[in-house]
């Protein structure tokens, strides 16, 4: 992995050097300048950071929803005392026996899941977990501009 990353950076530097030689920009925009180049590399890295943070957030939310669904399978019961998990097992067996969608249980045998709770978990998690990527998107250019300078932002 290290060799591949090093090769990719070397290739990127070669391409930037070729680009610099080709454009001969009179405005002074020099991709070979270390400050500008560090801005280019930092800017190229940020989308990967955002994607990684988003994937981690989705994994956390999915784990929380899975534990909630497991809890509901065990603890949510109807008036007859049938749990949600037992009801699903009966439906699965009947679907294998009669075909999908043919069997319909009596209304008193039905067990209703609390789907609103899963929606609330998803909503709360999406709002909570997207604070960091939003903060990075706003603060990265500000910190780069104030700490390193305008040439860093040109990259």
C-alpha positions as CSV (number, residue, x, y, z in Angstrom):
1,X,0.0,0.0,0.0
2,X,2.8,2.4,0.9
3,X,4.5,1.8,-2.5
4,X,1.2,2.4,-4.3
5,X,0.5,5.7,-2.4
6,X,4.1,6.9,-3.0
7,X,3.8,6.0,-6.7
8,X,0.5,7.9,-6.9
9,X,2.0,11.0,-5.3
10,X,5.0,10.9,-7.6
11,X,2.7,10.5,-10.6
12,X,0.6,13.5,-9.4
13,X,3.7,15.6,-9.0
14,X,4.9,14.7,-12.4
15,X,1.5,15.7,-13.9
16,X,1.5,18.9,-12.0
17,X,5.0,19.7,-13.2
18,X,4.0,19.0,-16.8
19,X,0.9,21.2,-16.3
20,X,3.1,24.0,-14.9
21,X,5.5,23.9,-17.9
22,X,2.6,23.8,-20.4
23,X,0.6,26.8,-19.2
24,X,3.4,29.4,-18.6
25,X,0.9,31.4,-16.5
26,X,1.9,35.1,-16.4
27,X,-0.2,35.7,-13.2
28,X,2.3,34.0,-11.0
29,X,0.2,30.9,-10.2
30,X,2.9,28.4,-9.7
31,X,1.8,24.8,-9.0
32,X,5.4,24.0,-8.1
33,X,5.3,26.4,-5.1
34,X,5.3,24.2,-2.0
35,X,2.5,26.2,-0.3
36,X,0.3,26.0,-3.4
37,X,1.1,22.3,-3.8
38,X,0.2,21.6,-0.2
39,X,-3.1,23.4,-0.8
40,X,-3.7,21.1,-3.9
41,X,-3.0,18.0,-1.9
42,X,-5.1,19.1,1.1
43,X,-8.0,20.0,-1.2
44,X,-7.7,16.7,-3.0
45,X,-7.8,14.8,0.4
46,X,-10.9,16.5,1.8
47,X,-13.5,14.6,-0.3
48,X,-12.0,11.3,0.9
49,X,-12.2,12.5,4.5
50,X,-15.9,13.5,4.0
51,X,-16.7,10.2,2.4
52,X,-15.0,8.2,5.2
53,X,-16.8,10.2,7.9
54,X,-20.1,9.6,6.1
55,X,-19.5,5.9,5.8
56,X,-18.6,5.7,9.5
57,X,-21.8,7.6,10.3
58,X,-24.0,5.2,8.2
59,X,-22.4,2.2,10.0
60,X,-23.2,3.7,13.4
61,X,-26.8,4.4,12.5
62,X,-27.2,0.9,11.0
63,X,-25.9,-0.7,14.1
64,X,-28.2,1.3,16.3
65,X,-31.2,0.4,14.1
66,X,-30.3,-3.3,14.1
67,X,-30.1,-3.3,17.9
68,X,-33.5,-1.6,18.1
69,X,-35.1,-4.0,15.7
70,X,-33.7,-7.0,17.6
71,X,-35.1,-5.5,20.8
72,X,-38.5,-5.1,19.1
73,X,-38.5,-8.7,17.9
74,X,-38.1,-9.9,21.5
75,X,-40.2,-7.4,23.5
76,X,-43.1,-6.1,21.4
77,X,-46.1,-8.3,22.0
78,X,-49.8,-8.2,21.0
79,X,-52.8,-8.7,23.3
80,X,-52.4,-12.5,23.0
81,X,-48.8,-12.3,24.1
82,X,-47.3,-13.2,20.7
83,X,-44.0,-11.4,20.1
84,X,-43.1,-9.7,16.9
85,X,-40.3,-12.3,16.2
86,X,-42.8,-15.1,16.6
87,X,-45.3,-13.4,14.3
88,X,-42.6,-13.0,11.6
89,X,-41.6,-16.7,12.0
90,X,-45.2,-17.8,11.4
91,X,-45.5,-15.6,8.3
92,X,-42.2,-17.0,7.0
93,X,-43.4,-20.6,7.5
94,X,-46.8,-19.8,5.9
95,X,-45.1,-18.1,2.9
96,X,-43.0,-21.2,2.3
97,X,-46.1,-23.4,2.6
98,X,-48.7,-21.4,0.6
99,X,-46.5,-18.9,-1.4
100,X,-45.5,-15.3,-0.8
101,X,-48.4,-12.9,0.1
102,X,-51.1,-15.6,0.2
103,X,-51.4,-16.2,3.9
104,X,-53.0,-13.5,6.1
105,X,-53.2,-13.8,9.8
106,X,-56.2,-12.8,11.9
107,X,-56.1,-9.2,13.1
108,X,-55.8,-10.3,16.7
109,X,-52.7,-12.4,15.8
110,X,-50.9,-9.4,14.1
111,X,-48.1,-7.6,15.9
112,X,-47.3,-4.1,14.8
113,X,-43.6,-3.0,15.0
114,X,-42.7,0.5,16.2
115,X,-41.3,1.8,12.9
116,X,-41.4,5.4,14.1
117,X,-38.6,4.6,16.5
118,X,-36.4,3.4,13.7
119,X,-37.2,6.6,11.7
120,X,-36.3,8.7,14.8
121,X,-33.0,6.8,15.2
122,X,-32.2,7.4,11.5
123,X,-33.1,11.1,11.7
124,X,-31.3,11.8,14.9
125,X,-28.2,9.9,13.7
126,X,-28.1,11.7,10.4
127,X,-28.2,15.1,12.1
128,X,-25.8,14.3,14.8
129,X,-23.2,12.5,12.7
130,X,-23.1,15.1,9.9
131,X,-21.9,17.9,12.2
132,X,-18.2,16.9,11.8
133,X,-18.2,16.8,8.0
134,X,-20.0,20.1,7.8
135,X,-17.6,21.7,10.2
136,X,-14.6,20.4,8.3
137,X,-16.1,21.7,5.0
138,X,-16.5,25.2,6.5
139,X,-13.4,25.3,8.7
140,X,-10.7,23.7,6.4
141,X,-10.5,26.6,4.0
142,X,-10.7,29.2,6.8
143,X,-7.9,27.6,8.8
144,X,-5.8,27.0,5.7
145,X,-6.3,30.6,4.6
146,X,-5.6,32.2,8.0
147,X,-2.8,29.9,9.1
148,X,-0.9,29.3,5.8
149,X,-2.1,32.1,3.5
150,X,-3.9,32.9,0.3
151,X,-1.5,30.9,-1.9
152,X,-2.5,27.8,0.0
153,X,-6.1,28.5,-1.0
154,X,-5.1,28.9,-4.7
155,X,-4.2,25.2,-4.7
